[in-house]
Amino acid sequence: MSGLKALTFVFALIGTPLFVIIAALALLSFHSVGIDLSVVIIEMSRLADTPMLVSLPLFIFAGTLLSESRAPERILRLSQVFLGWLPGGLAVVSLAVCALFTAFTGASGVTIFALGGLLLPALLKDGYTDKFSMGLITSSGSLGLLFPPSLPLILYGVIAEARIDHLFVAGILPGLLMLLLLTAYTIGKSPVPTARERFSLEEAGKALRLAAWELPLPVIILGGIYGGFFVAGEAAAVTALYVLIVEVFIHREIRLNKLAEIMSKSMMLFGGILIILAASMASTNFLVDQEVPMRLFAIIREYIDSKYTFLLLLNLFLLVVGAMLDIFSALILVVPLILPIATGYGVDPVHLGIIFLTNLQIGYCTPPVGLNLFMASYRFERPVIELYRATLPFLALLLLTLMVITYLPWLSLALIRVLE
């Protein structure tokens, strides 16, 4: 049996798909304790009964439609008109647009590729240094992961069996704190006062008219859920239908004959998440059945009495995980193991979700192997070492925000208490 597990490890090293490795480990683990292997299939099929799961493919489809249309340009123009007058206006605009776009697409790499080509030349033209501009775009590519309808938020809710509407609201204040700190820094780095754009009512009206169909999206999602009109799955369905009508029939930026390709692209992403999640549920069931999380908690408790020390070590661990794995794989693999331990220390599952996502978001731009660093290196055709240096100031601010989010749980939970 140990030989088979060693062989599985070798397959992982040579690039075997992650779901195959997880499923193989689940099968081997159940077999090693004499449990019928049909339990793996049963656990995988149980995923189909998870009502919250339906929101994932629908939000992925809506985000893919938006990324394939000219919505990013309209949102960018709207942000320029309303924020461009600030000191460091274009840099502030870049932060806001990247956060909003990532929230709907759920993927920082898409944001860097979709907006990087628009933002980098504009920032350089406004007098920002090459280093600052690349650091800003690279680090802000994953900012929106805390804002609804972020796909990682939904996925965490599915795995942890936490309320997705609570997670949507919990991420708002921590996400805004990140934006405010980065905004203050970018204003301080503003090159010259002449870089500001004067506010014009006429331009504001034009920008509002152009983006008029995209502006209701946050209201549909949050207003619909907290107004009692929809549950999360229904909000996802309404959002997907709304975006489809707007981008295909109103703006007519996506041709009908291209819809099949976009659906295929979005469902491939969902399929990858789904099959890893199904395999992971079988592995998680084995861990729970063998009381592995409780044993780990007992061991950790022997050496760590303080909840705050545990959270510090958890942050260090998650930063490494976030730099090594994509956010979906990291959530699927790590949440089932850590959640019972964190609960034992009295950490609220919703607060834990925000800690998880903040760490994994920062991990995207953490040297030496953060995914955003390599995405930006490819997009801007610059050495990755150059991106390391460019992102360090932004990384320091994000880590400061992480400490605040970790040790002030009310920041994540306050809005939930107000709205309930």
Secondary structure, 3 states (H helix, E strand, C coil): CHHHHHHHHHHHHCCCCHHHHHHHHHHHHHHHCCCCCHHHHHHHHHHHHCHHHHHHHHHHHHHHHHHHCCHHHHHHHHHHHHHCCCCCHHHHHHHHHHHHHHHHHCCHHHHHHHHHHHHHHHHHHCCCCHHHHHHHHHHHCCHHHHCCCCHHHHHHHHHHCCCHHHHHHHCHHHHHHHHHHHHHHHHHCCCCHHHCCCCCHHHHHHHHHHCCCCCCHHHHHHHHHHCCCCCHHHHHHHHHHHHHHHHHHHCCCCCHHHHHHHHHHHHHHHHHHHHHHHHHHHHHHHHHHCCHHHHHHHHHHHHCCCHHHHHHHHHHHHHHHHHHCCHHHHHHHHHHHHHHHHHHCCCCHHHHHHHHHHHHHHHCCCCCCCHHHHHHHHHHCCCHHHHHHHHHHHHHHHHHHHHHHHHCCHHHHHHHHHHC
